[in-house]
């Protein structure tokens, strides 16, 4: 009994994976069009920024991307690089300083505890102005249109 239940569960999992649940071939999935962004801060490319398109229409889905060393990224909604549903979007851009703890085995327990307390007191900092991370204050918009060259450049200022 247990063996057949495990076998059926495995078969169902393989079938779902094989049929591509949510994949590009899903006929019920909304259509997306290619869209890319470039993020500059004070004229310089921003690497590692998270760009999010927030739909103005509740029937749309948002999309996101993370910029590369040139400040560029391909937006995605369902699968990486699959694009954006056509429509109007408010856009946010954020990049935070990451607080990365070292490997505890790389130092004595006392050193690690001192460092952990010091790092805990430090809040992650915004590397681009915080106002760009909120829809209400970013002032950034994008109109994604089918058949158009949907390449957006966002030049952030202080």
PyMOL commands that set and color helices and strands:
alter all, ss='L'
color gray80, all
select helices_A, chain A and resi 2-19+104-106+109-121+130-133+135-138
alter helices_A, ss='H'
color red, helices_A
select strands_A, chain A and resi 36-41+44-45+50-55+63-66+72-74+87-94+140-144+151-156
alter strands_A, ss='S'
color yellow, strands_A
deselect
rebuild
show_as cartoon
